[in-house]
Amino acid sequence: METERRTKNIWKNSAVQSILAAVVCILLGLFVGYLVLLAIHPENAWESIVTIVKNFLNYPTRPARLKYLGNTLVKTAPLLMCALSIQFCYKVGLFNIGAAGQYVIGAGASLACALYLHLPWWVCMLAAFFAGGLYGCIVGILKAYRNVNEVISGIMLNWIALYAVNMWLTGVKESTSPYTYNLSQNAPESMIPDLGLSGLFANNRYVTISILFAVIAAVIVWVIQNKTLLGYELRATGFNKDAAKYAGMKENRNIILSLAIGGAFAGIGAAFLYLSGYEQWSVTQSSVPSMGFNGISAAFLGGLDPIGTIFASYFIQHITSGGSYLDKGVYPSQISDLISAIIIYLCGFVLFFKTFLNGRIAAREERAIEAAKAKKTEEGGEKT
């Protein structure tokens, strides 16, 4: 009886339900992705979906696998920061689609400090942190004092950020390409130190302390949101802005602060990537980098929980990287983005899933109570 009650309590746990819902969404997303591959070219569909899921495991040797696992981790760190940006603001009732622009501004600030000024890596990271935060403040001020929808202002600022950064970094681009100077050759002092595990990742020097910082940031966000007065006020503002104001909370301050913190997370996420030397910025790119938008996928797949977002960010990056191993002559590499999009669409049904599961549990408990009452009545009758 005690074991059965404990099992019921487990299924009623919100975290368990979120994990179960995420697993269901992932499996359904992969299944739909498989159907799309099947429609494009049925002969290699199964092999291709397995290729996406395997990612670095496609390599035959252990050193190669570890090296490309490191590459996946390199891009997981900025993705996690963008996901935390989305998650933090969403808890205050704000959809920070402007995280993409804040990410761009962070990239511009960090690379400008590195390539123009040759500043130490930690100064470049702080520059990205504050630049992203200030850019998020713009969205927050417009929302708080002019009631401008943060989605509209965020999208507009994304494009302003892209072309502004392209102009800033034109002076530090290579003469024969649209890419900025190689960081390791032109500003080695601005590169983030490696994690000290390069031997584990087959001498992959791009695996830096960024991944550790990103995980620590997720834990800090969880503590702030669940264990502090500030977190309570932010969540209260998200639940009901007017009620928070009536209770004496400064709702405008909370809105601006939330978007500033979200922007700072996205900004430093860009520094995590570009200061590792893994990628160079192209000053001719005409589309906003997808990292900020992929953060939406990771945040919602993680159940809008900072700890869940850690694992969701890795998974999203894992299948995104896995898409690059597809046969480009047959399938588009964007198929992994399609799978991510399907998974996020399905995540919209998480609330429905939880409601359905709780309804089933409640109905089962009610039947058990009625059965116990009937049994007790029957036993009472027999004694009489």
N, C-alpha and C positions, 0 to 999 in steps of 0.2 A: 504493500500500500504506500509506504514512504517513498519507494523507488518510483512508483507511478506518479506520485504527486510532484516529485523532483523533476521528472521528465516533462510534465505539463508546465512547470515553472520555467524550464529552459525554453520551451517553444513560445512562451509568452514574453520572453526577454526581447526588448527592442533591438539590441545589438545582434542577437542570433537571427532575428527576422530580417534585419538589414543584410546580413551576410548571405542568408539563404536567397533573398530576393536578388542580390547582386549576382550570385552564381547562376540563378535561373536566367537573368538578363544576358549574361555572358554566353551561356549555352545556346539560347535562342538567337542571339546576334550572330554567333559563329554558324549556326544552322542556316540562317537567312543568307549570310555571306556565301556559304557553300552553294545554295540554290542559285545565286547570282553567277558564281563561277561556272556552275553547271549549264546555265543558260548561254554563257559566252562561249565556252569550249568544254563540252562534257568529258572529253577523254582524260584531261589532266586535272579535273576539278578537285577530286579528293586529295591528290598529291599536292596541289597548290594550297588548299586550306591547311593541310598538315604543315607545309612549309612556313606559312604565316605564323602558326602557333609555335613552331619549333624555334624560329628566329636564329639565334647564334648556334643552336644545336645542329643546324644544317652542316656545319663544318666537320670534317672527318677527324681532325686531331684535337687533343685536349688544349694545347696552347692557343690554337686559333679560336676555340670556343670561349676560353677565358678572356682572350683579348676583346672579342666582340661583345661578350657580356659586359665588360668594362665600358665599351662604347654606349651600350644601352643605359647603363647607370649614369654616364655623363649627361645624357639628355633627360634622364628621369629627374635629376635635381632641379633644373629650371621648370620642368613641367609640374613638379610637386609645389613649387613656390607659386606658380600661376593658379594651380588648383586651390591652394590655401587663400589666395587673393579672392577668388570667386566665392569660396566657402565662407570666409570671414564676413564679407559684405552681405551674402545671402541671409545670414543669421540675423541681420538687421533689416531684412526685408528689401534689400537692394540687389539688383542684378548687374554686377560689374562687368559688363561686356567690354568696357574700356580697358580691361586688364591687358588686352593686346597692345594698345597704344602705350600704356604704362611700361610694358615690357620693352617696347621699342625705345622709349625715352631712356630707360635704364641702360639699354645697350649703347645708345649714343653717348650718355654721360660717362659710362665706364671706359669706353674705347677712346673718347676724347681725352680723358685724364691720363690714359695709358700711352696713347700714341702722340699726342701733342705735348703733354707735360711730363711724361715718364715718371708718374707718381707710383708709390708702393701699391701693391695689390689691395691692401685693406682700405686705403684711401679711395681707390677706384670703386671698390664695393660700396663704401659709404656714399660716394657720389651717386651711384645708381640707386641706392636705397632712398636717398632724399629726393632725387629727381623724380622717381616714380611716385613717391609720396606727395610731392607738390603737384604733380600732374593729376593724381587722384583727387587732390583738394579742389581743383577746378570743377570737377564733376560734382563733388560734394557741396560746394558753395552754390552752384547753379540749382541743385536739387533742394537745398535747405532754404534758400532765400528767394528763389524765383520759381520753385516747383517745376523746374525743367526735368523731364523724365531722364533718368540716368542712362537709359539705353540709347536714346537719341543723341545726347551730348557725348556719350562715350564713343559711339561709332564715328561721329564727326571728328572727335579729337584723335581717334586712331589714325586717320589719314593725315591730319596735320602733323602728328608725330612722325609718321613715316617719311614725309617729304622734307621735314625740318632736319631730321637725322641724316638723310641722304645728303643734304647740303652741308651740314656740319662736318661730315666725314670725308667729303670730296678732297679736302686738302691732305688727307693721310691715306690715300688709296695708291695702289701700285700703278706704275705708269703703263703697264701692258695689260692690265685687267681692271675690272670694275670693283675688285675686292680691296679691302683695307690692308695695310701692311701686316705681314706675318708677325705675330706678337712675340714669339720666341726669339726672333732675330732682331727686332727693332725695340722691344720693351720687355726684356725678360724679367725685370724687377716687378713688372705689373702682373705677372702670371700668378694665379692662385697656386699655393704649394700642393704637391700631390699628397694623396692619402697615406703614403708610406707603405702601400701594398702593391707597388708596381710589379713586384716579383710574382704575386698571386695572379695578376691579370696579364701575364706574359709581357711584362715591361711596357704596359700601356700607360704612358705618362699623362694622359688626359684625365685619369681617374683622380680627382682632387678631393680636398676636404669639403667641397661643396655639398656632396651627398650627405655627409655627416651633419653639416649646418642645416640642410633642408629638413632632415628628420628631427633635429632638435627644435627647429622652428614649428613643426607640426605639433610636437609635444607641448611647447609653450602656448600655442594657440588653444589647444585643448584645455590647459590649465586656466588660461584667461577666461575662456568662455564658460567653463563649468565651475570654477572655484573662486572667482573674484567678483567683487562688487561691480567693477567696470563691465565684466562679461554679462552680469545679470541686467545691468541697465541697457546694454546694447541689445540683448535679446528681447527685453521688454519693449524697447523702441520698435523692434522688428515686428513683434506681435501686434502692437497697437500704439501708433505714434501719439494719438490724442490722449490715450489713457496714461502713457508715460509722461506726457506734459502735465496732465492733471496731478500726477503723483509727485511732481516737482523735479522730474528729470529734464535735463537740457537736451531735447530731442534734436535740435539743429546741430549742436556740438557733436552729438553721437553720430549723426549722419556723416558729417564732414570727417570726423575722426575715423570712422569705419572705412570710408573710401580712401583716406590718406594711408591708413595701415595696409589696405588691400593694394593700393598703388605701390607702396614701398616693397611689398612682397614680390609683386610682378617685376618691379625694377631690378631688385637684387637677383631675381631669377635669371634675368638676361646676363647680368655680370657673371653668374655662375657658369654660363655656357661660353661666353665670348672671352672671358679672362682665363679660361682653361686652355685656349689656343685650338680648341677642337674645330671651331668654325670661324670664318672671316665674314665681315659684313659686306654685302654688295650694295654700292651706292646707286645702282641703276634699278634695283628691284622696285616693281610697281604694285606689289601686293603686300599686305601686312603679314608678317610671319605668323604661322599657324599655331605657334606654341601657346599664345594667350587664349586662343579659341579651344585648343585641346584641353586646356585647364578646366573648361566647363565640363567636358566629358569625364575627366578624372574626379572632379568634385562631386558630381551627381552619382557616378558609379560607386564612389566611396560612401554613399549615404549621407553626404553633407556632414561627415564626421572627420575631424582632422586626422585621427589615427587610421580610419578606413581609407582616407585619401592617399596615405602613403602607399598602400598596396594597390589601390586603383591606378595611381600615377604610373607605377612600374608596369602594370598590365597594359595600360593604354600605349605606353612607349614600346613595350615588348611587341605588340602586334603591329604597331606602326613601323618599327624597324623590320619586322618580319615581312612586311609587304614589299620591301626593297629586293627581296630574294626571288620574287616571282619572275617568270619568263616574260620580259617586256614585249616580246613579239606576239604574245598571245593575250596576256592580261595587263590591264593598267595597274600601276603600283598604287594608285589611289583606292584600290579595293579595300585596303586596311582602314582607310579613313571612312569608307562606307560602312564597314563593320562597326567601327567606333560609333558612328552616327546612329546606327540601328540600335546598338546597345543603350545609348543615351535616350533614344526615343522610348525604348522599353522601360528605362528607369522611371519614366513618367507614370508607369503603372505600379511602382513600388508601394505607394499609398494604398492603391486598390488591393494589392497582394496582401499587405499587412491587415487591412480591414477584413478581407476574406478569411485570412488565417485566424484572426482573433474571433471572428464570428463562429468559425467552426469549433474553436477551442471552447468558447462560451457555451455553445449548444451542447457540446459533449459533456462539459461540466454540469450543465443543467440536467441532462439525462441521468448522469451519475448520481446527482443529489436526489432526483425523483425516485430513482431505483433504491437508493439507501433508505429514503423515507418509507417506501412501500415495503421494503424488507423489515424495517423496524416495526411498522404497523402489523405486519404478518406475524412477527415474533411475539408482539404484545398480545395478539389475539390467541396464539397458541398457549401462552402462559395462563390466560384467563380460562 
